[in-house]
Structure formats: C-alpha cells, structure tokens
C-alpha cells in the first residue's frame, strides 16, 4: 500500500509526502511537472517505466534528486522496511 499526504499545494509548488509499505507500490502515473524527491530513509525502491524498463533507485536520507516532466512509472517497495520520501512538483 502507498499513502500520500499533500502538505502544500499553492499553485506554484505541490509538496507530497509518500509512504510505501513493504510490498506496496504507487501505481503507474505520469508526471506533468518537473519534480524533486527528498528521501527520508535509506533504502531501495524499484521504478518501472512505461516502456517496461526498470531502475533500482538507491535512496539516501536527505540526498535529493530531480526528474523532468513527462516521466511515467510505477514505484514499488520490495523490501522489508517502509519507504518514505517527500516529492516537490514545480507547478509553474
């Protein structure tokens, strides 16, 4: 299971906290906007792109990364610990 909590949505930025339990996933979704991810845990999540390719994304607490608009993927937690990160989308 994946749970999202929108913390800010002010027309300029949308900030969402994501919690993915072991065995859970965020379903396939497109990113309309450029975004930044800030991991709150050290772990690995598995990103499957719309074309079927897969990336093992190594998360490190506080080590942010960015992705361009247009990304479309699922995000899965195949581990035994909960994955938590904050995603910030630039809306304008």
C-alpha positions as CSV (number, residue, x, y, z in Angstrom):
1,X,0.0,0.0,0.0
2,X,1.1,3.6,-0.7
3,X,-0.2,6.6,1.2
4,X,0.2,10.2,0.0
5,X,-0.3,13.3,2.1
6,X,-0.4,16.6,0.2
7,X,1.4,19.1,2.5
8,X,1.4,22.2,0.3
9,X,-0.5,23.0,-2.9
10,X,-0.3,26.7,-3.6
11,X,-0.4,26.9,-7.3
12,X,3.4,27.3,-7.5
13,X,4.5,24.1,-5.7
14,X,2.8,20.9,-4.7
15,X,4.6,19.1,-1.8
16,X,3.5,15.5,-1.2
17,X,4.8,13.1,1.5
18,X,4.7,9.5,0.3
19,X,4.8,6.4,2.5
20,X,5.2,3.0,0.8
21,X,4.8,-0.1,3.0
22,X,6.7,-3.3,2.2
23,X,5.1,-5.0,-0.8
24,X,3.3,-1.7,-1.7
25,X,3.5,0.4,-4.8
26,X,2.4,3.7,-6.3
27,X,0.5,2.7,-9.5
28,X,1.6,3.8,-13.0
29,X,1.3,7.6,-13.2
30,X,2.6,10.4,-15.4
31,X,4.4,13.4,-14.1
32,X,3.0,16.5,-15.7
33,X,5.6,18.7,-13.9
34,X,9.3,18.7,-13.1
35,X,9.8,17.4,-9.6
36,X,12.3,16.9,-6.8
37,X,12.4,13.9,-4.4
38,X,13.9,14.1,-0.9
39,X,14.3,10.6,0.7
40,X,13.6,10.3,4.4
41,X,15.0,6.8,4.6
42,X,18.0,4.8,3.3
43,X,16.6,2.0,1.1
44,X,16.0,0.9,-2.5
45,X,12.8,1.4,-4.4
46,X,12.1,-0.1,-7.8
47,X,10.9,2.2,-10.6
48,X,9.2,0.6,-13.6
49,X,8.9,3.0,-16.6
50,X,6.0,3.0,-19.0
51,X,8.3,1.2,-21.6
52,X,8.9,-1.7,-19.2
53,X,12.4,-0.7,-18.3
54,X,13.3,-0.9,-14.6
55,X,15.6,1.1,-12.3
56,X,16.7,0.2,-8.8
57,X,16.7,3.7,-7.1
58,X,19.1,3.8,-4.2
59,X,17.6,6.3,-1.6
60,X,19.8,8.0,0.9
61,X,18.4,10.3,3.6
62,X,18.5,13.9,2.5
63,X,20.2,13.2,-0.9
64,X,17.7,14.9,-3.2
65,X,17.3,14.1,-6.9
66,X,15.2,15.6,-9.7
67,X,13.3,14.2,-12.7
68,X,11.9,16.0,-15.7
69,X,8.2,16.5,-16.6
70,X,6.9,13.6,-18.7
71,X,8.2,10.7,-16.6
72,X,5.7,7.9,-16.4
73,X,6.2,5.0,-14.0
74,X,5.3,2.8,-11.0
75,X,7.3,2.9,-7.8
76,X,7.5,-0.3,-5.7
77,X,8.8,-1.2,-2.3
78,X,10.1,-4.8,-2.5
79,X,12.0,-4.6,0.8
80,X,11.0,-5.2,4.4
81,X,11.0,-1.6,5.7
82,X,8.7,1.3,5.0
83,X,9.9,3.8,2.3
84,X,9.2,7.5,3.0
85,X,10.0,10.4,0.8
86,X,8.8,14.0,0.0
87,X,8.1,15.0,-3.6
88,X,8.0,18.6,-4.6
89,X,6.5,19.5,-8.0
90,X,7.1,22.9,-9.6
91,X,3.7,23.8,-11.0
92,X,4.5,26.9,-12.8
